[in-house]
């Protein structure tokens, strides 16, 4: 723990309203002060987990559910240590008394209450028992069905107050769920909650988020052609952007949201193309006799990584965003696919075939720093969280293929889809607040 | 509120969704035999109206479509490869011969992969397999305008067991006459 406690003490008052104007509830936050005290520096190479106590919120049983979601959120980050609820001396209804917490080494305590009528109203206070002060006050309102969103918003506010960084707890993961002869795109919360279907094609693949988090581009088999659609996830209206015989697959939005890189066999072998998000101005970026597929933009938009078999086996290559200066990135192994650039630009995650299984690796864009992240089962389709700290992927383990999340160093691997659901191709959304 | 109804409906639709089964009705199985007797009649086989189906079968010339059934068989590929193997070449040559005799027919080549490998790369690989067969047929004189390709990647396996025998069956081009 960094000795940061001497810094000026601040109180946040955050009023949050979850509106129903959109499929994803919108938040309005109005913190009264912009300056923050940082309790833990999560950018430091070594830190101790921050000990925190999340009390069940008083009121109806939803208070326990909300507290449980917050504990899970904070625990997964690897930055927080939840005090075991069995050790709590102070009940949810009792007023905060620092003496009840200091003995456990707890450095922050969340208390609050829930009332439910036509709306769910949550008031929370995050206390500092060491200095016997209030760190943060929150006030949240939403329709009762957005209970999980309320809980994730509280987690975001706690995370921001303690670490100074934006939390990813309101972000979503899109994935493909396999039915009987069908594949459809679904969206869920980052922890697997609120799973809902957003397409009803026969075979829908490869969901890709727009940088504003409002659209998903995906690929769909329609009769004897493949099509790329753009789906508005609020209205669920979709628009066809591209169609071709053979194959075409949505690749990645450019970081400015204006273009989509994709793979298509239009005019020959599968190659990398780019078009604007209305489906016009289609240009071919790569051309050779073999396969080029799975383009992913660097976060500054200047480069594209992709898969090519131009060297005799599928390997990751990097080129300039205009298709020039192609160079090979991976040399180890005979099957490396599914590259995805980290939001900070310092890593590329990809899938490598190791013996008879597939595993997720990280590599620096200059070819150094090769690191294997997974070893258990067979793992595919990596995608970074918007802060770059976590990776979602699909895994076949224990006889079932589902969606997992892990920290970007491979720790904390956790299945987020239910057993019995076959899910693949997860993609983490941009930051949603 | 309206969107909420949509959400609820979607959840409901997912919960209760029943997929239409794609099994062939039993009656379909007798269809080819009927075609055989019709073909025999139209080809002017002896015996007139009263000829039995059995006799028609033995003496008539097969129709082009019947012939196609034995000619358009799947061709297979090695793992992660899309080159036409030697054992596939005679198949493609027979197909090219048939297509050159039946010039009003178009063909769709469906490229497929086994379950190993990533979804996107396999979709590209399936397309290369379909294109490889198309290129071979074009090299034998068939117009490229008569041949369309589609890749199903590993999305539509013929065989669903997880062993080499099954994988080998799935690494295939399938031909559909249109």
Interface residues (C-beta under 8 A of the other chain):
Chain A: X20 X22 X23 X145 X179 X180 X181 X182 X183 X196 X197 X198 X200 X203 X205 X206 X221 X224 X225 X226 X234 X235 X236 X245 X246 X247 X249 X263 X265 X268 X269 X270 X290 X291 X292 X293 X294 X307 X313 X314 X335 X337 X338 X351 X353 X356 X358 X380 X381 X424 X425
Chain B: X1 X3 X4 X6 X7 X10 X11 X13 X14 X17 X19 X22 X80 X108 X116 X117 X118 X119 X120 X121 X123 X124 X125 X126 X127 X128 X130 X131 X148 X149 X150 X151 X152 X153 X155
